Amino acid sequence: MARTSGFGGSPDHGSPDNPVLITEASASLEDQHRARVRKYLTLMSFRIPALILAAIAYGVFENPWISMAIIGLSIPLPWVAVLIANDRPPRSKNEPSRWDGRFDANPAVEAPDRRVIDG
């Protein structure tokens, strides 16, 4: 019996592995939160190894300036991690531009021609 493409994992749209998107809804809040936590933990995972590397560098080179430079580079990591993790999800290629051109012309500068009737 031949296998149909219904459950075979076809890359075509509409297959079980690649369903057709019928809504413009964004990812769920739980998925967005999970992605933000993953980004934050990934960035913060460089903090402790940087401190350990600073201690190893001080033991090997006996130069406090190298260790201080490594520690100095690790100081803004929490701030950067929070900024990156709290950023909105990137726009998809298919997301339409919502700009409607309301601010194309300044009405105070380019007033339309009007008839004035003096009475």
C-alpha positions in Angstrom: 0.0 0.0 0.0 1.4 3.4 -1.0 1.9 6.0 1.6 0.0 9.3 1.1 1.4 12.7 1.8 -1.2 13.3 4.5 1.0 11.9 7.3 4.3 11.5 5.5 5.8 14.9 6.5 5.5 16.6 3.2 7.1 20.1 3.1 4.1 21.4 1.2 1.7 23.8 3.0 -1.2 22.1 4.6 0.7 19.0 5.7 0.7 17.9 9.4 4.3 19.0 9.7 3.8 22.4 8.1 0.2 23.6 8.7 -1.3 26.5 6.9 -1.3 29.7 8.9 -4.8 31.1 9.0 -4.4 33.9 11.5 -2.3 36.9 12.1 -2.1 36.2 15.8 1.4 36.5 17.3 3.1 33.8 19.3 1.5 33.1 22.7 2.6 35.0 25.7 4.0 31.8 27.2 6.2 31.2 24.1 7.4 34.8 24.1 8.2 34.6 27.8 10.1 31.3 27.3 12.1 32.8 24.5 13.0 35.9 26.5 14.1 33.8 29.5 16.2 31.7 27.2 17.9 34.8 25.8 18.5 36.2 29.2 20.0 33.0 30.6 22.2 32.6 27.6 23.6 36.1 28.0 24.0 35.8 31.7 25.8 32.4 31.4 28.9 34.4 30.2 29.1 36.3 33.5 30.4 33.6 35.9 32.9 32.2 33.3 34.2 35.7 32.8 34.8 36.1 36.5 36.6 32.7 36.6 38.6 33.7 33.6 39.7 36.9 35.4 40.9 34.9 38.3 42.8 32.5 36.1 44.3 35.4 34.1 45.5 37.0 37.4 47.1 33.7 38.5 48.8 33.1 35.1 49.9 36.6 34.2 50.1 38.2 37.7 48.9 41.4 36.1 45.8 42.9 37.8 45.0 45.1 34.7 44.1 42.1 32.6 41.8 40.8 35.3 40.2 44.2 35.8 39.6 44.5 32.0 37.8 41.1 31.9 35.7 42.1 35.0 35.0 45.5 33.4 33.7 43.8 30.3 31.4 41.6 32.4 29.9 44.5 34.3 27.4 45.6 31.6 26.3 42.1 30.9 23.2 42.1 33.2 22.0 45.4 31.7 22.5 44.2 28.1 20.8 40.9 28.9 17.7 42.7 30.3 17.5 45.0 27.3 17.8 42.2 24.8 15.5 39.9 26.7 12.7 42.5 27.0 12.8 43.5 23.4 9.7 42.6 21.3 9.9 39.6 19.0 11.3 40.4 15.6 8.9 41.1 12.8 8.3 38.4 10.3 8.8 39.0 6.6 5.1 38.6 6.0 4.0 41.1 8.6 2.4 44.1 6.8 3.5 47.6 7.3 0.8 49.5 9.2 1.9 53.0 8.1 -0.9 54.8 6.5 0.6 58.1 5.5 -1.3 60.3 7.9 1.7 62.6 8.4 2.7 63.1 4.8 1.8 66.8 4.6 1.7 69.4 7.3 -1.7 71.2 6.9 -0.3 74.4 8.5 2.3 74.7 5.8 0.3 73.4 2.8 -3.2 74.8 3.3 -5.6 73.9 0.5 -7.1 76.7 -1.6 -10.3 78.1 -0.1 -12.7 80.7 -1.3 -13.0 83.6 1.2 -16.2 85.6 1.0 -16.0 89.0 2.7 -19.3 90.2 3.8 
